[in-house]
Amino acid sequence: MIQTNRKKNYLFFVGGILVLLVLVLLGVRWFGQPPASVISDGIMEQTQFPQDADAVVATVDGAPVTLEEFKVRLPKHRAEIMTYFQQTYGCDPGGTDFWSTPCGGEAPFARLKAVTLRLLIEDRVRELAADRAGIPVAIGYDAFLKEWEAENRTRADRLAAGQVIYGPREYSEPAYYRYVVSSTILGLKQWLLEHDRPPTEEQLRQAYADSVSGQSAPPAFEAVRDALAQQWSEERYESWFKAQLEQAEIEVNQQVYEGIML
Amino acid sequence: MKRRSKAILPLVILVSLLLTSLVSGAVSPIARAAGTTYYVDSVLGNDSSAGTSEASAWKTLTKVNTMSFTPGDRILLKAGSVWSDQYLDLKGSGAEGSPIVVDQYGSGSKPLIHFGNTSVNGEGFGVRLRNVSYWEINNLEITSGQQPTDMRRHGVLVVGEGADAGSFRHIHIKNLSIHDIFGTDRRTGGINFHARGTNTALESTWDGILIENNTIINVADTGIQTMTDAFSNNAWTHKSDAFKNVVIRGNYVEKIHRDGILVRAGVSPLIEYNTTNAIGNACDVNTGVVSYLDHIAVVAAQWAYYTTGAVFQYNEAFDTRKLEGDGQPWDFDVQVKGSVYQYNYSHNNQGGTLLVMNDTDENIFRYNISQNDLDANGAFHLTSGGGNLYIYNNIIYRSGTQNRALTHASNTGMAYYKNNIFYNGASGQYTNSPRMTYDHNSFYGLNSSVANDPYKIVGDPKFVSPNTATGRATADGYKLLPTSPLIDAGVMVAANGGKDFFGNPLYNGAPDIGAFEYQGTIPQPVTIFSDDFEDNDFSDWTVSGGSWNLTTDGSLALSQNTASGEAIAYTGNASWDDYTYSARIKLLTASGNVGLLFRYMDNSNYYTLRLNDSGDKLELYKKSGGAMTLVSSAGYAVTPGQWAAMKVTVSGNVITGYVDGVQLLQWTDASPLPAGKIGIRMHTSAARMDDVKVVQ
């Protein structure tokens, strides 16, 4: 459930006005188009963010999605949004005004923001669920960064000492993020398997019948049994996670969220 | 192509050489061409500009594609730039010491090439290096997004084909982020090298490939691969050596439709520090848009094909899927010879741990850790037609419900299992076959007695903290505790790679079993009693029943000569609790029995490990409160009149029995006799004893 925290909004609004006044006094252009030299680069340089370094874009069951985290994840989804607008509306994602100009009745930048927020909320819900399940996980971006840095330090130390590690000698932040997300999901799937009952033989055979329906030369049941069990686990996780999302208490700080603009 | 003024260029080269000589003290033997740096800015650039400065940057990749570059040139793409429906089709070649470099300039997100549904001759790519050498591609983001059109697509395609095919050198691909690219057959995917053509076409080869620190996510079909059409062209000669000096290092590969990292036709490729995750039918894709993905069967995570001398090390692989077969992290595939998997870590792979295909030979699998890989094909799957395979010092840890075979053999070559730990948490079986040998392996859990290993150890390996390798960089939980029975209990392996999974040198004393060579000092056993009877005195032994004397049998030995009733001789200290007791024993009576007594308290309370010629068995009895109970036994061919070296170790509540250096049984007593003396016992039998020793 997405709610707006009106009390917090009010405080942020007052705070924002004060920050605005200070910035105006300092001669910095806060609203409107940034200088041409700034807009020449990618989406990040076209985007303005509220100046509060500790700003929170949303909370999920009390756990914050920080503005800093939002800034990092935002450009990672740009290709997905480009594909969407190109395929849905025939827009030209290569145009210099692509992000700032609505196309097909939708604003690409607004969609980019929405997708980023949705995925960050999913991250937080997953982390909190993993924590409840007893799976070791960093909750929130600060904790994630600390874990990432510690991981790379450990790797470097071990290599320097002539010891063995496995996987990259240094994880990039995006790769480590994917590693952590994948490992957490894998842990949750195992946890679900241990706490639910695994699929029965009858369920697997029904899934097999459904999957081979209409095939002229279907593979034998035993040949695909493991794949069907895997699919069952995937679907179980997806439905369970959807329920977790629906049950989560989500508060979006509109002041901050709307303050992220071109 | 606009160039610097010809009048200035020699001056620039001269100054460069002078500076180089000043810095290094000598001119490099290979003069690096100065080259030209070109800039490309998707927002502020202009294709009519010179392209040779940030202020005069080109705008499009189409412009770049019109150029033929020369040694030392650099093409720099502005960070944060985005090119939609464009791609890089790079032309020209560098030279040794003067490669042509593609990289980013400025700070921010990597330059993004979104090549969408574009194609050249029916295939799409973000970057193509066709019939060129000496290129280095760095720091790009490449995607096509989900496209409805069915065609081959590649993040990076390095291809040799047509009239300009031939021998190519030095292609480096580093720090790319490649994602969401979907192609229609197995020659597509993230980073593809392909010697392409028909039987009558020119053949291509590469020497000097580096694929390093790339992230490849959500791609069909394969993450990283080398491929030659020599496999289908009889006239082509490079079926096993099309790719030389290949290094694939530090890549993260996830959500792949077919295989993760696949080296075909390689000579001594090095594949290290990579992680693969979610391999096989694992793309996150809207099938309403991308409806053409191949039906996938039999994938593996990181493997080789028609390759010699491959080294796979320090890699991690998890969540590889079994699709109608296979699904292993590691695979010596067809025609892979003289190759090694070492120091790798695998977990949660559906197909098991290692696949070995036909026409393989002299491959080594050592010092790897498999933590709860699943076992759709058993832990090791050696198909028909494989050659010799050496499997040593690995840890196969299973604490789940896996119950298929932990070991396997082919029907042709030999599989040699040495010094491995098989931790069998469920009911996995062990294979015995004339095509395999076991030597000094640890088998823990059910079915431990099944494997034909004359030097097996079946006790708890005593890991520090198994199943806790979640710290990503390490698997320290698989080190051995100082009390592990596996320390110094293995057999020497020559040319063993020189270090264990944790980087420790081999060996520290005698070899350990498992992937960890214990580094501490092991307390040496102390002999607390010994008697070889050469002093012609057995007055310190107490006898009960029988007729005893010392007799010469090679040397002086204690002999009991009456084959009737119970005869016992004992000695030592009633407070001895944990110890190893050994002696040479000779049974003199056919169908008789004789055994070691230990933790002997009195004639009604003791253990005895005895040879029984009746039934050819080694038997462990416990006598408690006067009641004698057979608690464990194992087959052993007893030969009256022949000496046998018997040994028993009693440690807490665990009793382990050996004959002639081979562990034959182990039993755990829920309420053990706490301590006692040692001795010899027989019933209705005559027997001799010599060289008695007790160590703690």
Interface residues (C-beta under 8 A of the other chain):
Chain A: I39 S40 D41 G42 I43 M44 E45 P75 R78 A79 E80 M82 T83 Q86 Q87 D92 P93 G94 T96 P136 E151 T154 R155 R158 A161 G162 Q163 V164 I165 Y166 G167 P168 R169 E170 Y171 S172 P174 A175 R178 Y179 S182 S183 L186 P219 A223 V224 D226 A227 Q230
Chain B: D41 S42 V43 L44 K78 A79 G80 S81 V82 W83 S84 D85 Q86 G106 G108 S109 L112 H114 G116 E141 T143 G145 Q146 Q147 P148 S177 H179 D180 N213 T215 I217 G250 N251 Y252 E254 Y273 N274 T275 N277 A278 N281 V289 A297 Y314 N315 E316 F318 D319 R321 K322 L323 E324 G325 G327 Y343 N344 Y345 N348 Q350 L374 A376 T470 G471 R472 A473 T474 A475 K499 F501 F502 G503
